[in-house]
Amino acid sequence: IASPLVAAICFVIGLPLLGWKRAAALAAVVAGMQLLAWAARLAPEGRRPSDWLGGMDAALARWRERSPRWARGGLPWGALALACLAPLGMNAYGLNVATDAGIYVCLALGLNIVVGMAGLLVLGYAAFYAVGAYTYAILSTQAHVPFWVALPVGGVLAALFGLLLGLPVLRLRGDYLAIVTLGFGEITRITLNNWDTFTNGPNGIMGIAPPSLFGLTFSRPLHYYYLVLAFAAFAAFLSHRLERSRIGRAWVAVREDETAAEAMGVPTVRLKLLAFTLAAFWGGLAGVLFASKQLFVSPESFNFLESVMILCMVVLGGMGSVPGVVLGAVLLALLPEVLRGVADYRLIVFGAAMVVLMQYRPQGLWPSARRFMEFKEEKGAGP
């Protein structure tokens, strides 16, 4: 009875706002989700979606423990080789979409440092993205600075903004930290939108020079694809090494229990500042890549929804898991293009998929080994 009633309420509320077709689609999605949840609760033990996924996690954990080191290390190299060969079957449109996905991979890996590893919820990450993009746009159009010189400048300037943001919010946690970072992101966007003399306001900056290397100008989609792929692979490698380093383990300690970590001598203040700075630095580098690819930047490219999308990539893949974050970024970057044929309803489908995921897979699609063990202990289930 509850499922048709809730669906009818959604239809009545959405009718004056969306029209009868979209309201009916919304009601159908809500009813379908409730029916799926009801069927899952009545399913026999061992046949629920969460149990199937838990069995997959257990098999993956056993594979990690028993497989030789060369087999575990060959998986990322195989993925990289596949990504290198992917352009052979793509047209220009596919290469552009894949390049955008690579930029999102860089952004998600940067945000994973501060959210997944250090456990600090940031909702204004697009601000660092914007700082890097506008740095290269201004340096390229006004001072004619080449891409390879502006790239570290954009990253360092974004890192400086991250440091300045981290200093006053060190004592904040949870929702309060999220609100402050959200405000910082909106302040950055509004400043870029209103500072006409410096950023050209809402009109944006055009005429950005593309990068060049050894006389080769990156003017084709294939050039940008391999450039972004190289940066994404380097970011994944650094994130993997950082996760296994002493600093990465200290971040995990701060994430799990900051008070206990501080009592054990972990410098929590410096570690949180380092997390903000490194995440902002990588966001700035991704912004420079974005500006060099689009050859145009405007404040609308760095709104709040962009920050939410990047955060969803981290949560979807698995916070703290490098391969999971890469998977989540690729999926969420490609999903809007896959659903372009039903553009009027793709946000509904996307939201429904996220709700189902949080219901049956709250630890992410590819959680880290630590996250999997914690979730298994909470549920009280063995492998």
Secondary structure, 3 states (H helix, E strand, C coil): CHHHHHHHHHHHHHHHHHCHHHHHHHHHHHHHHHHHHHHHHHCCCCCCHHHHHHHHHHHHHHHHHHCCHHHHHHHHHHHHHHHHHHHHHCCHHHHHHHHHHHHHHHHHHHHHHHHHHCCCCCCCCHHHHHHHHHHHHHHHHHCCCCHHHHHHHHHHHHHHHHHHHHCCCCCCCHHHHHHHHHHHHHHHHHHHHHCHHHHCHHHCEECCCCCEECCEECCCHHHHHHHHHHHHHHHHHHHHHHHCCHHHHHHHHHHHCHHHHHHCCCCHHHHHHHHHHHHHHHHHHHHHHHHHHHCEECHHHHCHHHHHHHHHHHHHHCCCCHHHHHHHHHHHHHHHHHHHHHCCCHHHHHHHHHHHHHHHCCCCCCCCHHHHHHHHHHHCCCC
